[in-house]
Amino acid sequence: MISSHLRQSLAFATLLIPSAALADSPKVLFVLDSSGSMNAQMEGKAKMEVARKVMGSLIRSLPADVSIGLETYGRNRKDDCNDIEMLVPIGGDRSSIEQAISALTPKGSTPLTGAIHLATTQLREVEGNASVVVVSDGKETCGGDPCAAVLEAITQGVKMQVHVVGFDVTPEEAEQLQCMAKAGNGKYFAAGNADELGKALTQVKEQVITSPPPPPLPAAKPKHVLLEEKFERDNLGEDYNVLEPDPNRLTV
């Protein structure tokens, strides 16, 4: 017969398993461009129509243990740099994500910096590491610096890896998108048509189906340091005397 204490311990362990599994499972936030330029034609179809189809196929093909979410910008109003939305948070229902993608209507600007800020806010609420996948057909149009925004988030300890797909972009636009991926320890993928977008997102899938590695730890201090003292340059205190008053270095 199992004791009441053991039963409680087993029940407690069972409760812990889903939480640990969720923390370790891959998590992906898709950021899909819905700016006005996604209405442009490509091979007889609007770029948004192409993106809807390819994104839908990708989402249906992801393993069941991958938790995903959807963010977009530019779908509601023209010239509104605050038109950024978290349509489905990470862990949301996949059918809801597909429905949200199918309902996107490109209208507005490309506030990539604001989109990164919203993404990092979401990721701070998610346990474990996550991937952010940005699919954009252009660069920032609201005066921000999305590359710096990604780097700032990583520096502040947000556990994310950023992959970027440049969909039918110019070399200048690609430069900014590449910078975002590099700052986010991720990869950049170029796609000039529907077929290339499908291939790019297949490569993205390979990157995100496993949990991204944590950011590198700060470099350890050299082992030969025997004593470290911090003090103001002009106020050494009574315990120190300046031996060599070099303008760039003090020997005390």
C-alpha positions in Angstrom: 0.0 0.0 0.0 1.3 3.5 -0.9 1.6 5.8 2.0 -0.2 9.2 1.9 3.1 11.0 2.0 4.3 9.0 -1.1 1.0 9.7 -2.9 1.4 13.4 -2.3 5.0 13.3 -3.6 4.0 11.5 -6.7 1.2 13.9 -7.3 3.5 16.9 -6.9 6.0 15.4 -9.3 3.2 14.8 -11.8 2.3 18.5 -11.6 5.9 19.5 -12.3 6.2 17.5 -15.5 4.0 19.6 -17.8 5.6 22.8 -16.6 9.1 21.5 -17.3 8.1 20.0 -20.6 6.6 23.4 -21.6 9.8 25.3 -20.6 11.9 22.9 -22.7 9.6 22.6 -25.8 10.4 24.8 -28.8 8.5 28.2 -28.8 8.2 30.4 -31.9 6.7 33.8 -32.3 6.0 34.7 -36.0 6.0 38.4 -36.9 4.3 38.7 -40.2 4.5 42.0 -42.2 1.0 43.3 -43.1 2.2 46.7 -44.4 0.7 48.3 -47.5 3.6 47.0 -49.7 2.4 43.5 -49.2 -0.4 44.3 -51.7 2.1 44.5 -54.5 1.8 41.9 -57.2 4.1 38.9 -57.5 3.6 36.4 -60.3 0.0 37.5 -60.7 -0.8 37.4 -56.9 -0.5 39.8 -54.1 2.5 39.1 -51.9 0.2 38.8 -48.9 -1.8 36.1 -50.7 1.5 34.2 -51.3 2.6 34.7 -47.7 -0.8 33.4 -46.4 -0.5 30.2 -48.3 3.1 29.5 -47.4 2.7 30.4 -43.8 -0.3 28.2 -43.4 1.6 25.2 -44.8 4.4 25.9 -42.5 2.2 26.1 -39.4 0.4 22.9 -40.2 3.8 21.1 -40.7 5.3 22.1 -37.3 5.6 19.3 -34.7 2.8 19.2 -32.1 5.2 20.1 -29.3 6.1 23.4 -30.9 4.3 26.3 -29.2 3.7 29.2 -31.6 2.2 32.7 -31.6 1.5 35.4 -34.1 2.3 39.1 -34.2 1.7 41.6 -37.1 1.9 45.2 -38.0 0.2 47.6 -40.5 -3.0 45.7 -41.0 -5.5 48.3 -39.7 -4.5 51.9 -40.7 -2.3 53.7 -43.0 0.6 55.8 -41.7 0.2 54.6 -38.1 3.4 53.5 -36.5 1.5 52.2 -33.5 -0.4 49.7 -35.6 1.2 46.7 -34.1 -0.7 43.7 -32.6 -0.1 40.4 -30.8 -2.9 38.5 -32.5 -2.2 35.2 -30.8 0.3 34.8 -27.9 2.7 31.9 -27.8 0.9 28.7 -26.9 -2.3 29.8 -28.7 -4.5 27.5 -30.8 -3.0 26.9 -34.3 -6.4 27.1 -36.0 -6.7 30.6 -34.5 -3.4 31.5 -35.9 -4.3 30.3 -39.4 -7.6 32.2 -39.3 -5.8 35.4 -38.2 -3.3 35.1 -41.1 -6.1 34.5 -43.6 -7.8 37.7 -42.4 -4.8 40.0 -42.7 -5.4 43.0 -45.0 -2.2 45.0 -45.8 -2.6 48.7 -45.3 0.0 50.5 -43.2 3.6 51.2 -42.3 6.5 49.0 -41.3 7.3 49.7 -37.6 9.8 46.9 -37.2 11.4 48.4 -34.1 8.0 48.6 -32.3 7.3 45.1 -33.4 10.5 43.9 -31.8 9.6 45.7 -28.6 6.2 44.0 -28.5 7.8 40.6 -29.2 10.3 41.0 -26.3 7.4 42.0 -24.0 5.7 38.7 -24.9 8.9 36.6 -24.5 9.5 38.0 -21.0 6.3 36.2 -20.0 7.4 32.9 -21.5 9.5 30.4 -19.7 12.6 29.2 -21.4 14.2 30.1 -24.8 12.2 31.1 -27.9 12.6 32.0 -31.5 11.3 35.1 -33.2 10.7 34.7 -37.0 10.2 38.0 -38.8 8.8 37.8 -42.4 9.1 41.3 -43.9 9.1 42.8 -47.4 10.8 45.9 -46.4 12.8 47.9 -43.8 11.7 50.1 -40.9 9.6 53.1 -42.1 8.9 54.7 -38.7 12.3 56.1 -37.9 13.4 53.3 -35.5 16.4 51.0 -35.4 15.2 47.4 -35.3 18.7 46.1 -35.3 19.5 48.1 -32.1 16.2 47.0 -30.6 17.1 43.3 -31.0 20.6 43.8 -29.6 19.2 45.7 -26.6 16.7 42.9 -25.9 19.5 40.3 -26.0 21.7 42.4 -23.8 18.9 42.8 -21.3 18.7 39.0 -21.0 15.7 38.2 -23.2 16.2 34.6 -24.2 15.4 34.7 -27.9 16.9 33.9 -31.2 15.8 36.1 -34.2 15.5 34.7 -37.7 14.5 37.0 -40.6 13.0 36.3 -44.0 13.4 39.1 -46.5 10.5 38.7 -48.9 11.2 40.4 -52.3 13.4 43.2 -50.8 16.0 45.5 -52.2 19.7 45.2 -51.2 19.4 48.2 -48.9 16.3 46.7 -47.2 18.1 43.3 -46.9 21.0 45.0 -45.1 18.8 46.1 -42.2 17.0 42.8 -42.0 20.4 40.9 -42.0 21.6 43.1 -39.2 18.5 42.1 -37.1 19.2 38.4 -37.6 22.9 38.8 -36.8 22.1 40.8 -33.6 19.6 38.1 -32.6 22.1 35.3 -33.1 19.9 33.9 -35.9 19.9 33.6 -39.6 18.7 35.6 -42.6 16.9 34.1 -45.5 16.2 35.8 -48.8 13.1 35.0 -50.8 12.3 36.6 -54.2 9.1 34.6 -55.1 6.6 32.1 -53.8 8.9 29.1 -54.3 11.8 30.8 -52.6 9.6 31.8 -49.7 8.5 28.2 -49.2 12.1 27.1 -49.2 13.2 29.9 -46.8 10.5 29.0 -44.3 11.4 25.3 -44.6 14.9 26.3 -43.6 13.4 28.4 -40.7 11.5 25.3 -39.6 14.7 23.4 -39.3 16.1 26.1 -37.1 13.2 26.5 -34.7 12.0 22.9 -34.1 14.7 22.6 -31.5 14.9 25.1 -28.6 17.5 27.8 -29.4 20.6 27.8 -27.3 20.8 30.3 -24.4 22.9 33.5 -25.0 26.6 33.1 -24.3 27.7 33.7 -20.7 29.9 36.7 -20.0 33.6 36.0 -20.2 35.1 34.9 -17.0 37.7 37.1 -15.3 41.3 36.2 -15.8 42.5 33.7 -13.2 45.7 35.6 -12.6 43.9 38.5 -11.0 44.7 38.4 -7.3 43.1 41.5 -6.1 40.5 43.9 -7.6 39.8 47.3 -6.0 37.4 49.9 -7.4 37.9 53.5 -6.5 37.6 57.0 -8.0 40.6 58.1 -10.0 41.1 61.3 -8.1 40.3 59.8 -4.6 42.5 56.8 -3.9 42.2 57.0 -0.1 44.8 56.7 2.6 45.9 53.1 1.7 47.3 54.0 -1.8 50.1 56.2 -3.1 50.7 57.1 -6.7 54.1 55.7 -7.9 53.8 56.5 -11.6 51.3 59.2 -12.5 50.7 58.1 -16.1 47.7 60.0 -17.6 46.2 56.8 -18.9 47.3 54.4 -16.1 48.1 54.6 -12.5 50.6 52.4 -10.7 49.8 52.5 -7.0 
